């Protein structure tokens, strides 16, 4: 979650630096998917990671939480699953409005008034590293889970959750 959220914040900063607005209404009027295609593609990928789609780090994270909660707290697990769906809907809406808000082919004159500095190489590298990390963890979650599992099985943690004594 922290990696995909970091990528999203990076992209919001890149957009703000160029558009000088965070207002979705103002962004919706701009054809950002054409003017800043790298930002659009990267934002979509970071959004998919944030939603927990398979192949991204959010998926094993959300899956382990839901699987761990389900055996003892069905209602909490269902509530969390509903929260995942609501968050996905909001993320998809933010992507649509921010980058693809203008529908159809608007006249070229409407687009000609906007020019933004291109995304620099260091900005691209930062976004790439964050996305590569979320994909790596999504495809190979044991890179993180192998560090976490021993701590979860420790006597101290088991005592905290009420399954033993330290």
N, CA and C atoms as an extended XYZ file, in Angstrom:
498
Properties=species:S:1:pos:R:3:atomname:S:1:resname:S:1:resid:I:1 pbc="F F F"
N         0.830       -1.189        0.000 N   UNK     1
C         0.000        0.000        0.000 CA  UNK     1
C         0.871        1.248        0.000 C   UNK     1
N         1.891        1.242        0.810 N   UNK     2
C         2.765        2.402        0.892 CA  UNK     2
C         3.476        2.690       -0.419 C   UNK     2
N         3.821        1.661       -1.152 N   UNK     3
C         4.524        1.855       -2.420 CA  UNK     3
C         3.579        2.439       -3.464 C   UNK     3
N         2.392        1.847       -3.612 N   UNK     4
C         1.453        2.363       -4.608 CA  UNK     4
C         0.946        3.754       -4.229 C   UNK     4
N         0.748        3.997       -2.943 N   UNK     5
C         0.335        5.326       -2.504 CA  UNK     5
C         1.444        6.339       -2.744 C   UNK     5
N         2.686        5.932       -2.512 N   UNK     6
C         3.813        6.801       -2.806 CA  UNK     6
C         3.860        7.173       -4.284 C   UNK     6
N         3.600        6.201       -5.146 N   UNK     7
C         3.575        6.468       -6.587 CA  UNK     7
C         2.449        7.440       -6.937 C   UNK     7
N         1.285        7.242       -6.329 N   UNK     8
C         0.161        8.149       -6.603 CA  UNK     8
C         0.468        9.566       -6.132 C   UNK     8
N         1.058        9.702       -4.957 N   UNK     9
C         1.428       11.040       -4.479 CA  UNK     9
C         2.483       11.676       -5.380 C   UNK     9
N         3.439       10.885       -5.838 N   UNK    10
C         4.437       11.404       -6.774 CA  UNK    10
C         3.754       11.959       -8.017 C   UNK    10
N         2.797       11.223       -8.547 N   UNK    11
C         2.113       11.649       -9.762 CA  UNK    11
C         1.233       12.867       -9.530 C   UNK    11
N         0.587       12.935       -8.386 N   UNK    12
C        -0.197       14.131       -8.073 CA  UNK    12
C         0.724       15.345       -8.016 C   UNK    12
N         1.895       15.182       -7.436 N   UNK    13
C         2.864       16.275       -7.396 CA  UNK    13
C         3.331       16.678       -8.784 C   UNK    13
N         3.584       15.688       -9.645 N   UNK    14
C         3.997       15.993      -11.018 CA  UNK    14
C         2.898       16.745      -11.762 C   UNK    14
N         1.662       16.319      -11.561 N   UNK    15
C         0.533       17.003      -12.216 CA  UNK    15
C         0.377       18.419      -11.690 C   UNK    15
N         0.461       18.572      -10.380 N   UNK    16
C         0.302       19.897       -9.795 CA  UNK    16
C         1.404       20.837      -10.276 C   UNK    16
N         2.612       20.321      -10.362 N   UNK    17
C         3.743       21.136      -10.818 CA  UNK    17
C         3.503       21.683      -12.224 C   UNK    17
N         2.766       20.926      -13.023 N   UNK    18
C         2.531       21.346      -14.398 CA  UNK    18
C         1.205       22.084      -14.586 C   UNK    18
N         0.160       21.663      -13.897 N   UNK    19
C        -1.160       22.268      -14.107 CA  UNK    19
C        -1.491       23.341      -13.080 C   UNK    19
N        -0.820       23.332      -11.942 N   UNK    20
C        -1.051       24.260      -10.823 CA  UNK    20
C        -2.467       24.162      -10.271 C   UNK    20
N        -3.022       22.943      -10.322 N   UNK    21
C        -4.328       22.704       -9.724 CA  UNK    21
C        -4.423       21.252       -9.274 C   UNK    21
N        -5.253       21.050       -8.257 N   UNK    22
C        -5.601       19.701       -7.805 CA  UNK    22
C        -7.107       19.492       -7.937 C   UNK    22
N        -7.791       20.470       -8.513 N   UNK    23
C        -9.247       20.416       -8.667 CA  UNK    23
C        -9.613       19.490       -9.823 C   UNK    23
N       -10.403       18.467       -9.528 N   UNK    24
C       -10.773       17.504      -10.567 CA  UNK    24
C       -11.553       18.170      -11.699 C   UNK    24
N       -12.368       19.161      -11.383 N   UNK    25
C       -13.123       19.849      -12.442 CA  UNK    25
C       -12.177       20.507      -13.444 C   UNK    25
N       -11.110       21.135      -12.941 N   UNK    26
C       -10.144       21.780      -13.824 CA  UNK    26
C        -9.363       20.741      -14.625 C   UNK    26
N        -8.982       19.642      -13.980 N   UNK    27
C        -8.235       18.593      -14.679 CA  UNK    27
C        -9.099       17.906      -15.726 C   UNK    27
N       -10.381       17.777      -15.433 N   UNK    28
C       -11.301       17.108      -16.357 CA  UNK    28
C       -11.385       17.838      -17.693 C   UNK    28
N       -11.198       19.132      -17.680 N   UNK    29
C       -11.284       19.918      -18.907 CA  UNK    29
C       -10.035       19.774      -19.778 C   UNK    29
N        -8.967       19.202      -19.226 N   UNK    30
C        -7.713       19.062      -19.958 CA  UNK    30
C        -7.593       17.651      -20.537 C   UNK    30
N        -7.060       17.522      -21.726 N   UNK    31
C        -6.822       16.183      -22.293 CA  UNK    31
C        -5.473       15.634      -21.810 C   UNK    31
N        -5.370       15.403      -20.505 N   UNK    32
C        -4.069       15.025      -19.942 CA  UNK    32
C        -3.537       13.705      -20.485 C   UNK    32
N        -4.420       12.802      -20.875 N   UNK    33
C        -3.926       11.538      -21.434 CA  UNK    33
C        -3.178       11.783      -22.746 C   UNK    33
N        -3.461       12.877      -23.426 N   UNK    34
C        -2.735       13.221      -24.656 CA  UNK    34
C        -1.544       14.136      -24.367 C   UNK    34
N        -1.722       15.044      -23.404 N   UNK    35
C        -0.678       16.028      -23.112 CA  UNK    35
C         0.452       15.454      -22.255 C   UNK    35
N         0.107       14.551      -21.349 N   UNK    36
C         1.102       13.922      -20.463 CA  UNK    36
C         0.863       12.401      -20.447 C   UNK    36
N         1.124       11.730      -21.555 N   UNK    37
C         0.801       10.285      -21.621 CA  UNK    37
C         1.552        9.445      -20.605 C   UNK    37
N         2.809        9.784      -20.315 N   UNK    38
C         3.548        9.003      -19.311 CA  UNK    38
C         2.850        9.081      -17.957 C   UNK    38
N         2.420       10.271      -17.579 N   UNK    39
C         1.727       10.443      -16.299 CA  UNK    39
C         0.416        9.671      -16.291 C   UNK    39
N        -0.285        9.665      -17.418 N   UNK    40
C        -1.560        8.948      -17.486 CA  UNK    40
C        -1.361        7.444      -17.309 C   UNK    40
N        -0.423        6.878      -18.048 N   UNK    41
C        -0.167        5.431      -17.954 CA  UNK    41
C         0.309        5.064      -16.557 C   UNK    41
N         1.213        5.858      -16.019 N   UNK    42
C         1.763        5.577      -14.699 CA  UNK    42
C         0.695        5.698      -13.625 C   UNK    42
N        -0.177        6.704      -13.739 N   UNK    43
C        -1.243        6.881      -12.759 CA  UNK    43
C        -2.220        5.714      -12.814 C   UNK    43
N        -2.541        5.246      -14.019 N   UNK    44
C        -3.430        4.086      -14.145 CA  UNK    44
C        -2.800        2.864      -13.483 C   UNK    44
N        -1.528        2.608      -13.757 N   UNK    45
C        -0.860        1.447      -13.152 CA  UNK    45
C        -0.793        1.569      -11.629 C   UNK    45
N        -0.452        2.757      -11.122 N   UNK    46
C        -0.410        2.953       -9.670 CA  UNK    46
C        -1.810        2.810       -9.074 C   UNK    46
N        -2.823        3.267       -9.795 N   UNK    47
C        -4.202        3.104       -9.323 CA  UNK    47
C        -4.601        1.639       -9.263 C   UNK    47
N        -4.229        0.871      -10.274 N   UNK    48
C        -4.524       -0.574      -10.268 CA  UNK    48
C        -3.815       -1.256       -9.105 C   UNK    48
N        -2.584       -0.841       -8.853 N   UNK    49
C        -1.848       -1.397       -7.708 CA  UNK    49
C        -2.541       -1.046       -6.406 C   UNK    49
N        -3.000        0.186       -6.292 N   UNK    50
C        -3.686        0.638       -5.083 CA  UNK    50
C        -4.999       -0.110       -4.868 C   UNK    50
N        -5.659       -0.468       -5.959 N   UNK    51
C        -6.925       -1.201       -5.859 CA  UNK    51
C        -6.719       -2.663       -5.466 C   UNK    51
N        -5.493       -3.139       -5.558 N   UNK    52
C        -5.216       -4.518       -5.163 CA  UNK    52
C        -5.457       -5.525       -6.261 C   UNK    52
N        -5.270       -5.135       -7.503 N   UNK    53
C        -5.421       -6.088       -8.593 CA  UNK    53
C        -4.282       -7.098       -8.572 C   UNK    53
N        -4.556       -8.345       -8.988 N   UNK    54
C        -3.488       -9.347       -9.041 CA  UNK    54
C        -2.336       -8.861       -9.912 C   UNK    54
N        -1.129       -9.188       -9.472 N   UNK    55
C         0.066       -8.760      -10.174 CA  UNK    55
C         0.703       -7.531       -9.553 C   UNK    55
N         0.009       -6.917       -8.612 N   UNK    56
C         0.527       -5.746       -7.910 CA  UNK    56
C         0.585       -6.050       -6.418 C   UNK    56
N         1.392       -5.298       -5.696 N   UNK    57
C         1.622       -5.564       -4.276 CA  UNK    57
C         0.356       -5.457       -3.424 C   UNK    57
N        -0.610       -4.696       -3.849 N   UNK    58
C        -1.841       -4.571       -3.071 CA  UNK    58
C        -2.632       -5.865       -2.994 C   UNK    58
N        -2.502       -6.722       -4.002 N   UNK    59
C        -3.277       -7.967       -4.014 CA  UNK    59
C        -2.888       -8.921       -2.887 C   UNK    59
N        -1.605       -9.311       -2.748 N   UNK    60
C        -1.292      -10.213       -1.638 CA  UNK    60
C        -1.553       -9.572       -0.274 C   UNK    60
N        -1.385       -8.256       -0.186 N   UNK    61
C        -1.646       -7.575        1.086 CA  UNK    61
C        -3.120       -7.680        1.459 C   UNK    61
N        -3.988       -7.335        0.529 N   UNK    62
C        -5.429       -7.387        0.824 CA  UNK    62
C        -5.909       -8.825        0.998 C   UNK    62
N        -5.392       -9.726        0.183 N   UNK    63
C        -5.798      -11.127        0.288 CA  UNK    63
C        -5.431      -11.716        1.641 C   UNK    63
N        -4.213      -11.453        2.137 N   UNK    64
C        -3.822      -12.014        3.432 CA  UNK    64
C        -4.658      -11.416        4.568 C   UNK    64
N        -4.996      -10.146        4.459 N   UNK    65
C        -5.849       -9.534        5.486 CA  UNK    65
C        -7.234      -10.180        5.482 C   UNK    65
N        -7.818      -10.328        4.315 N   UNK    66
C        -9.156      -10.930        4.229 CA  UNK    66
C        -9.140      -12.390        4.658 C   UNK    66
N        -8.120      -13.128        4.252 N   UNK    67
C        -8.022      -14.544        4.644 CA  UNK    67
C        -7.791      -14.690        6.140 C   UNK    67
N        -7.004      -13.791        6.723 N   UNK    68
C        -6.742      -13.860        8.153 CA  UNK    68
C        -7.936      -13.457        8.997 C   UNK    68
N        -8.761      -12.573        8.469 N   UNK    69
C        -9.928      -12.087        9.214 CA  UNK    69
C       -11.113      -13.033        9.100 C   UNK    69
N       -11.292      -13.637        7.943 N   UNK    70
C       -12.488      -14.432        7.669 CA  UNK    70
C       -12.771      -15.537        8.708 C   UNK    70
N       -11.798      -16.344        9.123 N   UNK    71
C       -12.127      -17.456       10.023 CA  UNK    71
C       -12.765      -17.036       11.351 C   UNK    71
N       -12.447      -15.853       11.838 N   UNK    72
C       -12.974      -15.471       13.150 CA  UNK    72
C       -13.951      -14.308       13.107 C   UNK    72
N       -13.903      -13.494       12.085 N   UNK    73
C       -14.742      -12.292       12.016 CA  UNK    73
C       -15.309      -12.124       10.612 C   UNK    73
N       -16.344      -12.919       10.285 N   UNK    74
C       -16.940      -12.876        8.949 CA  UNK    74
C       -17.425      -11.478        8.573 C   UNK    74
N       -18.116      -10.825        9.491 N   UNK    75
C       -18.674       -9.512        9.170 CA  UNK    75
C       -17.573       -8.472        8.932 C   UNK    75
N       -16.516       -8.529        9.721 N   UNK    76
C       -15.404       -7.604        9.515 CA  UNK    76
C       -14.761       -7.860        8.156 C   UNK    76
N       -14.604       -9.118        7.791 N   UNK    77
C       -14.008       -9.462        6.493 CA  UNK    77
C       -14.901       -8.980        5.351 C   UNK    77
N       -16.200       -9.166        5.483 N   UNK    78
C       -17.124       -8.683        4.451 CA  UNK    78
C       -17.096       -7.160        4.357 C   UNK    78
N       -17.017       -6.499        5.505 N   UNK    79
C       -16.918       -5.040        5.510 CA  UNK    79
C       -15.634       -4.570        4.841 C   UNK    79
N       -14.543       -5.266        5.116 N   UNK    80
C       -13.265       -4.911        4.484 CA  UNK    80
C       -13.328       -5.146        2.981 C   UNK    80
N       -13.946       -6.249        2.567 N   UNK    81
C       -14.090       -6.519        1.131 CA  UNK    81
C       -14.952       -5.450        0.463 C   UNK    81
N       -16.000       -5.028        1.131 N   UNK    82
C       -16.821       -3.937        0.589 CA  UNK    82
C       -16.009       -2.646        0.502 C   UNK    82
N       -15.166       -2.404        1.482 N   UNK    83
C       -14.295       -1.228        1.451 CA  UNK    83
C       -13.336       -1.261        0.274 C   UNK    83
N       -12.848       -2.451       -0.054 N   UNK    84
C       -11.956       -2.605       -1.211 CA  UNK    84
C       -12.708       -2.213       -2.487 C   UNK    84
N       -13.952       -2.640       -2.589 N   UNK    85
C       -14.754       -2.309       -3.772 CA  UNK    85
C       -15.048       -0.812       -3.863 C   UNK    85
N       -15.379       -0.204       -2.745 N   UNK    86
C       -15.646        1.241       -2.728 CA  UNK    86
C       -14.378        2.014       -3.096 C   UNK    86
N       -13.254        1.616       -2.536 N   UNK    87
C       -11.983        2.282       -2.846 CA  UNK    87
C       -11.651        2.131       -4.335 C   UNK    87
N       -11.921        0.950       -4.899 N   UNK    88
C       -11.677        0.743       -6.330 CA  UNK    88
C       -12.559        1.671       -7.165 C   UNK    88
N       -13.811        1.826       -6.781 N   UNK    89
C       -14.713        2.716       -7.515 CA  UNK    89
C       -14.213        4.156       -7.468 C   UNK    89
N       -13.777        4.611       -6.306 N   UNK    90
C       -13.259        5.972       -6.191 CA  UNK    90
C       -11.966        6.148       -6.993 C   UNK    90
N       -11.111        5.143       -6.978 N   UNK    91
C        -9.851        5.223       -7.721 CA  UNK    91
C       -10.112        5.279       -9.218 C   UNK    91
N       -11.010        4.428       -9.700 N   UNK    92
C       -11.351        4.445      -11.122 CA  UNK    92
C       -11.961        5.779      -11.531 C   UNK    92
N       -12.790        6.325      -10.672 N   UNK    93
C       -13.400        7.632      -10.962 CA  UNK    93
C       -12.334        8.727      -11.012 C   UNK    93
N       -11.389        8.711      -10.088 N   UNK    94
C       -10.311        9.711      -10.086 CA  UNK    94
C        -9.463        9.593      -11.351 C   UNK    94
N        -9.173        8.380      -11.773 N   UNK    95
C        -8.408        8.171      -13.003 CA  UNK    95
C        -9.183        8.713      -14.195 C   UNK    95
N       -10.449        8.371      -14.276 N   UNK    96
C       -11.271        8.786      -15.409 CA  UNK    96
C       -11.383       10.303      -15.491 C   UNK    96
N       -11.687       10.931      -14.377 N   UNK    97
C       -11.872       12.389      -14.378 CA  UNK    97
C       -10.544       13.109      -14.602 C   UNK    97
N        -9.491       12.677      -13.952 N   UNK    98
C        -8.206       13.377      -14.034 CA  UNK    98
C        -7.565       13.298      -15.412 C   UNK    98
N        -7.616       12.154      -16.027 N   UNK    99
C        -6.882       11.969      -17.275 CA  UNK    99
C        -7.756       11.796      -18.509 C   UNK    99
N        -8.945       11.257      -18.335 N   UNK   100
C        -9.774       10.935      -19.493 CA  UNK   100
C       -11.132       11.625      -19.428 C   UNK   100
N       -11.207       12.735      -18.687 N   UNK   101
C       -12.470       13.421      -18.451 CA  UNK   101
C       -13.121       13.965      -19.692 C   UNK   101
N       -12.342       14.460      -20.626 N   UNK   102
C       -12.895       15.016      -21.841 CA  UNK   102
C       -13.181       13.860      -22.779 C   UNK   102
N       -14.427       13.680      -23.110 N   UNK   103
C       -14.799       12.550      -23.963 CA  UNK   103
C       -14.911       12.998      -25.412 C   UNK   103
N       -14.754       12.075      -26.301 N   UNK   104
C       -14.844       12.394      -27.716 CA  UNK   104
C       -13.615       13.138      -28.191 C   UNK   104
N       -13.623       13.500      -29.436 N   UNK   105
C       -12.519       14.263      -30.002 CA  UNK   105
C       -12.872       15.736      -29.960 C   UNK   105
N       -12.279       16.434      -29.034 N   UNK   106
C       -12.484       17.877      -28.941 CA  UNK   106
C       -11.693       18.548      -30.053 C   UNK   106
N       -12.115       19.717      -30.474 N   UNK   107
C       -11.379       20.412      -31.528 CA  UNK   107
C        -9.930       20.660      -31.134 C   UNK   107
N        -9.056       20.651      -32.106 N   UNK   108
C        -7.631       20.837      -31.840 CA  UNK   108
C        -7.355       22.182      -31.195 C   UNK   108
N        -8.137       23.192      -31.519 N   UNK   109
C        -7.928       24.520      -30.946 CA  UNK   109
C        -8.111       24.500      -29.437 C   UNK   109
N        -9.017       23.661      -28.955 N   UNK   110
C        -9.250       23.578      -27.509 CA  UNK   110
C        -8.029       22.995      -26.809 C   UNK   110
N        -7.280       22.147      -27.497 N   UNK   111
C        -6.101       21.530      -26.905 CA  UNK   111
C        -4.860       22.378      -27.088 C   UNK   111
N        -4.854       23.218      -28.092 N   UNK   112
C        -3.672       23.981      -28.431 CA  UNK   112
C        -3.266       24.998      -27.378 C   UNK   112
N        -4.169       25.385      -26.508 N   UNK   113
C        -3.875       26.389      -25.498 CA  UNK   113
C        -3.055       25.837      -24.343 C   UNK   113
N        -2.894       24.548      -24.277 N   UNK   114
C        -2.231       23.930      -23.127 CA  UNK   114
C        -0.896       23.341      -23.538 C   UNK   114
N         0.129       23.740      -22.826 N   UNK   115
C         1.443       23.140      -23.011 CA  UNK   115
C         2.044       22.932      -21.625 C   UNK   115
N         2.506       21.742      -21.387 N   UNK   116
C         3.104       21.431      -20.098 CA  UNK   116
C         4.519       20.937      -20.315 C   UNK   116
N         5.371       21.219      -19.347 N   UNK   117
C         6.726       20.697      -19.407 CA  UNK   117
C         6.665       19.183      -19.422 C   UNK   117
N         7.501       18.546      -20.218 N   UNK   118
C         7.488       17.082      -20.233 CA  UNK   118
C         7.974       16.518      -18.899 C   UNK   118
N         7.609       15.280      -18.652 N   UNK   119
C         8.075       14.589      -17.449 CA  UNK   119
C         9.578       14.335      -17.629 C   UNK   119
N        10.365       14.748      -16.649 N   UNK   120
C        11.818       14.616      -16.758 CA  UNK   120
C        12.262       13.175      -16.503 C   UNK   120
N        13.489       12.888      -16.886 N   UNK   121
C        14.048       11.554      -16.680 CA  UNK   121
C        14.086       11.168      -15.196 C   UNK   121
N        14.547       12.039      -14.284 N   UNK   122
C        14.513       11.654      -12.865 CA  UNK   122
C        13.085       11.384      -12.356 C   UNK   122
N        12.119       12.144      -12.838 N   UNK   123
C        10.722       11.904      -12.435 CA  UNK   123
C        10.250       10.556      -12.965 C   UNK   123
N        10.607       10.259      -14.198 N   UNK   124
C        10.232        8.960      -14.780 CA  UNK   124
C        10.892        7.808      -14.026 C   UNK   124
N        12.170        7.987      -13.674 N   UNK   125
C        12.876        6.928      -12.943 CA  UNK   125
C        12.256        6.685      -11.573 C   UNK   125
N        11.887        7.760      -10.871 N   UNK   126
C        11.236        7.602       -9.571 CA  UNK   126
C         9.928        6.842       -9.680 C   UNK   126
N         9.113        7.215      -10.664 N   UNK   127
C         7.837        6.520      -10.866 CA  UNK   127
C         8.081        5.069      -11.267 C   UNK   127
N         9.061        4.848      -12.143 N   UNK   128
C         9.377        3.490      -12.581 CA  UNK   128
C         9.811        2.610      -11.422 C   UNK   128
N        10.672        3.130      -10.548 N   UNK   129
C        11.139        2.335       -9.408 CA  UNK   129
C         9.986        1.942       -8.488 C   UNK   129
N         9.075        2.867       -8.235 N   UNK   130
C         7.921        2.557       -7.388 CA  UNK   130
C         7.024        1.509       -8.046 C   UNK   130
N         6.748        1.686       -9.343 N   UNK   131
C         5.896        0.714      -10.030 CA  UNK   131
C         6.583       -0.644      -10.158 C   UNK   131
N         7.876       -0.646      -10.438 N   UNK   132
C         8.603       -1.923      -10.525 CA  UNK   132
C         8.568       -2.655       -9.192 C   UNK   132
N         8.678       -1.914       -8.103 N   UNK   133
C         8.631       -2.538       -6.777 CA  UNK   133
C         7.263       -3.138       -6.503 C   UNK   133
N         6.192       -2.406       -6.836 N   UNK   134
C         4.851       -2.946       -6.565 CA  UNK   134
C         4.560       -4.165       -7.441 C   UNK   134
N         5.100       -4.181       -8.655 N   UNK   135
C         4.905       -5.352       -9.516 CA  UNK   135
C         5.748       -6.521       -9.018 C   UNK   135
N         6.986       -6.259       -8.628 N   UNK   136
C         7.847       -7.323       -8.106 CA  UNK   136
C         7.205       -7.988       -6.880 C   UNK   136
N         6.723       -7.191       -5.952 N   UNK   137
C         6.095       -7.755       -4.752 CA  UNK   137
C         4.778       -8.436       -5.110 C   UNK   137
N         4.067       -7.891       -6.086 N   UNK   138
C         2.816       -8.520       -6.513 CA  UNK   138
C         3.029       -9.878       -7.142 C   UNK   138
N         4.123      -10.030       -7.888 N   UNK   139
C         4.408      -11.302       -8.541 CA  UNK   139
C         5.167      -12.272       -7.640 C   UNK   139
N         5.885      -11.728       -6.662 N   UNK   140
C         6.668      -12.574       -5.746 CA  UNK   140
C         6.485      -12.071       -4.315 C   UNK   140
N         5.267      -12.258       -3.747 N   UNK   141
C         4.996      -11.713       -2.412 CA  UNK   141
C         5.822      -12.330       -1.304 C   UNK   141
N         6.427      -13.500       -1.550 N   UNK   142
C         7.235      -14.117       -0.495 CA  UNK   142
C         8.477      -13.290       -0.176 C   UNK   142
N         8.844      -12.350       -1.037 N   UNK   143
C         9.958      -11.456       -0.707 CA  UNK   143
C         9.669      -10.676        0.577 C   UNK   143
N         8.419      -10.356        0.809 N   UNK   144
C         8.003       -9.648        2.024 CA  UNK   144
C         7.466      -10.632        3.061 C   UNK   144
N         6.657      -11.583        2.614 N   UNK   145
C         6.010      -12.507        3.558 CA  UNK   145
C         7.025      -13.368        4.309 C   UNK   145
N         8.147      -13.680        3.676 N   UNK   146
C         9.174      -14.474        4.371 CA  UNK   146
C         9.775      -13.709        5.545 C   UNK   146
N         9.730      -12.402        5.498 N   UNK   147
C        10.207      -11.590        6.627 CA  UNK   147
C         9.127      -11.454        7.691 C   UNK   147
N         7.879      -11.399        7.286 N   UNK   148
C         6.778      -11.118        8.208 CA  UNK   148
C         6.313      -12.377        8.944 C   UNK   148
N         6.249      -13.497        8.266 N   UNK   149
C         5.684      -14.721        8.843 CA  UNK   149
C         6.361      -15.152       10.143 C   UNK   149
N         7.690      -15.169       10.257 N   UNK   150
C         8.299      -15.562       11.531 CA  UNK   150
C         7.868      -14.663       12.695 C   UNK   150
N         7.718      -13.393       12.438 N   UNK   151
C         7.286      -12.484       13.508 CA  UNK   151
C         5.855      -12.803       13.933 C   UNK   151
N         5.009      -13.164       12.986 N   UNK   152
C         3.620      -13.499       13.316 CA  UNK   152
C         3.516      -14.813       14.091 C   UNK   152
N         4.473      -15.678       13.927 N   UNK   153
C         4.457      -16.966       14.612 CA  UNK   153
C         5.241      -16.945       15.922 C   UNK   153
N         5.795      -15.819       16.274 N   UNK   154
C         6.581      -15.738       17.498 CA  UNK   154
C         5.693      -15.881       18.725 C   UNK   154
N         6.229      -16.392       19.833 N   UNK   155
C         5.436      -16.551       21.057 CA  UNK   155
C         4.897      -15.206       21.564 C   UNK   155
N         5.632      -14.158       21.393 N   UNK   156
C         5.169      -12.854       21.875 CA  UNK   156
C         3.949      -12.372       21.094 C   UNK   156
N         3.986      -12.534       19.788 N   UNK   157
C         2.832      -12.128       18.994 CA  UNK   157
C         1.631      -13.019       19.303 C   UNK   157
N         1.863      -14.300       19.455 N   UNK   158
C         0.766      -15.220       19.776 CA  UNK   158
C         0.134      -14.856       21.114 C   UNK   158
N         0.956      -14.400       22.058 N   UNK   159
C         0.423      -13.982       23.354 CA  UNK   159
C        -0.410      -12.729       23.209 C   UNK   159
N         0.006      -11.825       22.375 N   UNK   160
C        -0.742      -10.582       22.158 CA  UNK   160
C        -2.108      -10.861       21.563 C   UNK   160
N        -2.181      -11.824       20.659 N   UNK   161
C        -3.487      -12.119       20.052 CA  UNK   161
C        -4.275      -13.163       20.859 C   UNK   161
N        -3.711      -13.573       21.972 N   UNK   162
C        -4.448      -14.444       22.890 CA  UNK   162
C        -4.358      -15.909       22.605 C   UNK   162
N        -3.302      -16.379       21.954 N   UNK   163
C        -3.197      -17.794       21.628 CA  UNK   163
C        -2.050      -18.473       22.367 C   UNK   163
N        -1.574      -17.868       23.407 N   UNK   164
C        -0.473      -18.487       24.146 CA  UNK   164
C         0.108      -17.516       25.141 C   UNK   164
N         1.181      -17.957       25.777 N   UNK   165
C         1.865      -17.080       26.716 CA  UNK   165
C         3.321      -16.966       26.307 C   UNK   165
N         3.916      -15.806       26.514 N   UNK   166
C         5.331      -15.650       26.129 CA  UNK   166
C         6.230      -16.419       27.072 C   UNK   166
